[in-house]
Amino acid sequence: MSEPFPAHECDACGARYGHDPAVCRDCGAEAFDTVELSGDGRLYASTVVRVPPTGYEGEAPFVVGLVDVGGPEGVRVTARIEGTERPDPDADVAFVGETDGTLRFEVV
């Protein structure tokens, strides 16, 4: 079972974001509420990082992917994908948390 996913919704127009935005890209507003979405998602695309950036050297290889989370009214986020080195396209994933600003999902 996945954890609820904390999305951010613009107070003015209702646009949703998977990260904490400073300004709404749709209307320019600066006020947002946090809304809980289902943490269930579907992997849109992924890649295996074998040569990691500074600070992640000991963690390679690892998978990074684009995840559609929260259903039709949800958001698309970039996240770390755990539990596999080669996820199937369109794999079902579940939100497991955030560590140091990195969203983490696992293949279910």
N, C-alpha and C positions, 0 to 999 in steps of 0.2 A: 504494500500500500504506500502511495506517495504522500509526501508532506504537502500542505497547501503552498501554492506559489504566490509570493507577494509581488503583485504588479502595481503599477502606478497609473492612476486615471486622472486626466485633466478635469478640473472642476468646471471649466467653461464649455468644453466641446465633447468630453467623454473619450477622447483618444487614449489608448492604453500603451504603456511602455513596460518592457521587462527590466529596465534599469531605472535609476533615479534621475529623471531629467531636470534640467534647470529651466528650460523653456519648452512649451509644446510646439512641435514642428508643424502642427496643423493650424493653430490659431494664435500662437505667440503668448498665450497665458503663462503665468508663472506659479499657479497654485495647483497642487495635486493631492489626491487622497490615495492611500494604500488600499487595494482591494485584493482579497484572497481568491485566487483562481484554483481550479483543480490542478494538482501537480502532475497529472497524467499528460503525456505528450507523445509526439511522433517525431522521429529523427528525419530531418529534411535533407541534410548532407553532412558528411563527416570526412575527416582526414586524420592520419596517424602522424604525430609529431615525433620525429626521430632525432632531430637536431634542435633541442629546445633553446629558448632564450635564456639569458643570464638569470640565475636564481632558480631555475627548474632543471638543472643538469642531471641531478640524481633521479629524476622522475621519468625520464624517457625510456622507452616509448610510451606515449599516452595519446588518447583519442580526444579530439575537439570536434564539436559538431554544432550545426544549427538545429534548434529544436522548436517545433510549433507546440506550445504549451497552453493548456486552458481551453481547448476546444475552439469552435468557430469565432468566439468573441475574445480569444486569447491573444497572445503575443508570440513573436519569433525572437529567440535569444541565442547567443553564442554561449556554449557551455562545455564543460569537461564531461566526457561520457565514460562511465566506469563499468566494469564487469565484462569487458570484451576488448580485444585488440582489433577486431574487424567486424564492426556492427553491420547487420544487414540493412540495405536501403529500406526506408520506411519502418524501421524497428520501433516497437513501442518502448517508451522510456518513462521513468518516474523520477520526479524531483526528490533529491535526498538532502539538499541543504546548500549552504554557501560557506566557503572557507576563504578568508582573506580576499573577499570580493570576487571569487570565482564561483559561478553557479555550477552545481554538480548534479548530474542525472545518472541513473543506471538503467541498463537494458533489462526489461522484464520479460 
